[in-house]
Structure formats: C-alpha cells, structure tokens
C-alpha cells in the first residue's frame, strides 16, 4: 500500500517540477517582521499549552482518575 502511495505521490510531483520554472523572488531584507514574531509567539504558546495538557493529564492519571 505504501509503495502505491509513494509512486502516486512521485508521479504527481514530477510535473510540478517542470511547472516551477519561474523562481519566486525573496522578500526584501527590510521587510516587516511582525508576521514572523506573531507566528513564533503563537507556536510557542501552542507547544506550551500542549505540554501543559499532557502534564496535567498524566498527573491526573497517577491519582487514579478513570478516563
């Protein structure tokens, strides 16, 4: 099953390489970093929230909570 999926995915990617002949220009070096900062803050918050959830769930399981 995995071999069929990989061959299908590679068959779809080969034409994409041929169509990607125009390179997208990089943003100017003096671009506003607001989006990057916002992304980093949200990503760190999501990772921290997930870690806190796992910690509290494991802490609750040690006390004999039935889930």
C-alpha positions in Angstrom: 0.0 0.0 0.0 2.8 2.4 0.9 4.6 1.7 -2.4 1.4 2.6 -4.4 1.1 5.8 -2.4 4.8 6.8 -2.9 4.6 6.1 -6.6 1.4 8.1 -6.9 2.9 11.0 -5.0 6.1 11.0 -7.1 4.0 10.8 -10.3 2.2 14.0 -9.1 5.4 15.8 -8.1 7.3 15.3 -11.4 5.1 17.6 -13.4 5.2 20.2 -10.6 8.9 20.4 -11.0 8.5 21.2 -14.7 6.0 23.9 -14.0 8.2 25.6 -11.4 10.5 27.2 -13.9 9.9 30.7 -12.5 11.6 31.3 -9.2 9.8 33.4 -6.7 11.8 36.4 -5.6 12.9 36.6 -2.0 11.3 39.3 0.1 13.4 42.4 0.6 15.7 42.3 3.6 14.0 45.2 5.3 10.6 43.5 5.4 8.3 44.0 8.5 9.0 41.1 10.9 5.5 41.3 12.5 4.2 38.1 10.9 7.3 36.1 11.9 7.1 37.3 15.5 3.4 36.6 15.7 3.9 33.1 14.3 6.7 32.4 16.8 4.6 33.6 19.7 1.6 31.5 18.7 3.7 28.4 18.0 5.5 28.6 21.4 2.1 29.1 23.1 0.6 26.1 21.3 3.6 23.9 22.3 3.4 25.1 25.9 -0.3 24.5 26.0 0.0 21.0 24.6 2.8 20.2 27.1 0.7 21.5 30.0 -2.2 19.5 28.9 -0.1 16.3 28.7 1.4 17.1 32.1 -2.0 17.6 33.8 -3.4 14.6 32.1 -0.6 12.4 33.4 -0.8 13.9 36.8 -4.5 13.1 36.9 -3.9 9.5 35.8 -1.4 9.0 38.7 -4.2 9.8 41.2 -6.4 7.0 40.0 -8.6 9.0 37.7 -10.7 6.9 35.4 -10.7 8.0 31.7 
